[in-house]
Amino acid sequence: MADDQFDLRGARVWVAGARGMVGSAVVRRLTDEPIGELITASSDDVDLTRQTDTEAFVAAARPDVAIIAAAKVGGIHANRSAPAQHLYANLMIAANCIEAATRAGARKVVMLGSSCIYPRD
């Protein structure tokens, strides 16, 4: 392995947003890696927009690696109808996950982001 690659062997890996499009692809890819444990939770299990809920979940899970692919999504209509609410929720998810992973001692945090571009007409 090259010196600049992070070794996942035996690591406890948390994928936030594991049921979404990007997160589920990450989970499928991790099945080919020699990780120690894959940690996932649905939005029914933990509300990542709430700091205390996120920190309690992550403190209990103790991930070595956090891969953050969680987001509030809803399509064109939802984004146009409530853009500030989507932005706020996504900022809270990102901030809470990063802070919780850092406090829990994660050795690596990977934040995945995306954007949507719709045709004008």
C-alpha positions as CSV (number, residue, x, y, z in Angstrom):
1,M,0.0,0.0,0.0
2,A,1.2,3.5,-0.8
3,D,2.2,5.7,2.1
4,D,-0.6,8.2,1.3
5,Q,-3.4,5.6,1.5
6,F,-5.4,5.1,4.7
7,D,-5.5,1.5,5.9
8,L,-9.0,0.2,6.5
9,R,-8.0,-3.2,7.8
10,G,-9.9,-4.0,10.9
11,A,-11.4,-0.5,11.1
12,R,-14.8,0.3,12.4
13,V,-16.3,2.3,9.5
14,W,-19.4,4.4,9.9
15,V,-21.3,5.3,6.8
16,A,-23.8,8.1,7.5
17,G,-26.5,8.0,4.8
18,A,-25.9,4.4,4.0
19,R,-29.4,3.9,2.5
20,G,-29.0,6.8,0.0
21,M,-27.7,6.7,-3.5
22,V,-24.1,7.6,-2.7
23,G,-24.0,6.0,0.7
24,S,-25.3,2.6,-0.5
25,A,-22.6,2.6,-3.2
26,V,-20.0,3.2,-0.6
27,V,-21.4,0.4,1.5
28,R,-21.3,-2.0,-1.5
29,R,-17.7,-1.0,-2.1
30,L,-16.7,-1.6,1.5
31,T,-17.9,-5.2,1.3
32,D,-14.7,-5.8,-0.8
33,E,-12.5,-4.2,1.9
34,P,-11.0,-6.0,5.0
35,I,-12.8,-3.6,7.4
36,G,-13.5,-4.8,10.9
37,E,-17.1,-3.6,11.2
38,L,-19.5,-1.6,9.1
39,I,-21.7,0.8,11.1
40,T,-24.9,2.2,9.6
41,A,-28.1,3.7,11.0
42,S,-31.3,4.9,9.3
43,S,-32.9,8.2,10.0
44,D,-35.4,6.3,12.2
45,D,-32.4,5.2,14.4
46,V,-30.7,8.6,14.7
47,D,-31.7,12.2,13.7
48,L,-28.4,13.6,12.3
49,T,-29.8,17.1,12.3
50,R,-29.9,16.9,16.2
51,Q,-26.4,17.4,17.8
52,T,-27.2,15.5,21.0
53,D,-28.7,12.5,19.1
54,T,-25.8,12.4,16.7
55,E,-23.1,12.6,19.4
56,A,-24.8,9.9,21.5
57,F,-25.0,7.5,18.5
58,V,-21.4,8.1,17.4
59,A,-20.0,7.9,20.9
60,A,-21.6,4.5,21.3
61,A,-20.5,3.3,17.9
62,R,-16.9,4.5,18.3
63,P,-16.0,4.5,14.6
64,D,-12.4,4.7,13.5
65,V,-13.5,6.1,10.2
66,A,-16.6,8.2,9.4
67,I,-17.8,8.5,5.8
68,I,-20.5,11.1,5.6
69,A,-22.9,10.8,2.7
70,A,-26.1,11.7,4.6
71,A,-28.3,14.6,3.3
72,K,-31.8,15.9,3.2
73,V,-33.0,15.4,-0.4
74,G,-36.3,15.9,-2.1
75,G,-36.1,16.6,-5.8
76,I,-36.7,19.7,-7.8
77,H,-40.1,20.6,-6.2
78,A,-38.9,20.2,-2.6
79,N,-35.7,22.2,-3.2
80,R,-37.6,25.0,-4.9
81,S,-40.3,25.0,-2.3
82,A,-38.0,25.1,0.8
83,P,-34.4,25.8,-0.2
84,A,-33.4,27.4,3.1
85,Q,-34.8,24.4,5.1
86,H,-32.8,21.9,2.9
87,L,-29.7,24.0,3.2
88,Y,-30.1,24.3,7.0
89,A,-30.7,20.6,7.5
90,N,-27.7,19.6,5.3
91,L,-25.4,22.1,7.2
92,M,-26.6,20.6,10.5
93,I,-26.0,17.0,9.3
94,A,-22.5,17.8,8.1
95,A,-21.5,19.8,11.2
96,N,-23.0,17.3,13.7
97,C,-21.4,14.3,12.0
98,I,-18.0,15.9,11.7
99,E,-18.0,17.1,15.3
100,A,-19.4,13.8,16.7
101,A,-16.8,11.8,14.8
102,T,-14.0,14.0,16.0
103,R,-15.1,13.9,19.6
104,A,-15.4,10.1,19.4
105,G,-11.8,9.8,18.2
106,A,-12.3,8.9,14.6
107,R,-8.9,8.7,12.9
108,K,-10.4,9.7,9.5
109,V,-13.5,11.7,8.4
110,V,-14.5,11.8,4.8
111,M,-17.2,14.3,3.8
112,L,-19.0,13.6,0.5
113,G,-21.0,16.5,-1.0
114,S,-23.0,16.8,-4.2
115,S,-25.1,19.3,-6.0
116,C,-28.0,19.1,-8.4
117,I,-28.1,21.0,-11.7
118,Y,-31.5,21.1,-13.5
119,P,-32.1,22.2,-17.0
120,R,-33.4,25.7,-17.3
121,D,-36.4,24.8,-19.5
